[in-house]
Amino acid sequence: MTTAEPDPGPQDLYTAPRFETSALVTVDVQRDFLSEAPYGVPGTTEILPALRRTAAAFRAAGRPVVHVVRLYEEGGGNADPVRRRLLESGVRIAAPGTPGSQPADGLLPEGTPDLDPALLLSGRPQRLGPYDHAAFKPRWGAFYRTCLEELLTELGVDTLVFAGCNLPNCPRASIIQASERDYRVALVRDAVSRVTDSALSELAGIGVGILDTATLEARLAEPTAQAG
């Protein structure tokens, strides 16, 4: 984990986050991708405390939280080509209906139902609570062949705050796709795994606001960021 101070990045008329119309997008924060899992991503378990705080801050502000997840069907037919050989060998990662496919412990409020693989694989979002939703993505980016953009439009969102697993792959691809769609974009640097200073600098260069959990909590607690 990098130790450099948070850089807010370019904050101008067109890129500054609007927290009163924002949503949190968590990416691939599932048990099979945690650090200790056989095919997990190093550093992902370690960001869970910050990620839980981030999600709680959005709920406290009355803002949406969208959990974008992977569900690899048996044999890997719906997976990225780079992962198909592994999945064809019989390895099961984030398989529909398995405990490993579920969001990491503590990420969702108590009493939240399990993910509904049939619903999600059909391309529809799943409502998980007053503020939480889930959506399935078949590739790196959260917008590719997903219901995410439609859901965000229904929620009246124009600013996306990203966190999750792991920055070089799915969060970064999702951020690029969000920028291409003219969303205002921010990244919670201590709530995303495999973060580096160079990656943060590159993202700031395309207008992504870089902030830490404590700064995000303060911004969401401002009266202008509260829903209703």
DAGI-V441770 format. One record per helix or strand of 2 or more residues. SS is the DSSP state (helix for helix, strand for strand). FROM is the first residue (numbers start at 1). TO is the last residue. If there is no record, write none. Layout:
BEGIN
ss = {SS/SS}
from = {FROM/FROM}
to = {TO/TO}
END
This chain:
BEGIN
ss = {helix/strand/helix/helix/strand/helix/helix/helix/strand/strand/helix/strand/helix/strand/helix/strand/helix/helix}
from = {19/22/31/45/64/81/99/117/126/132/148/159/167/184/197/209/213/223}
to = {21/27/33/60/69/88/101/121/127/136/155/164/180/192/204/211/221/225}
END
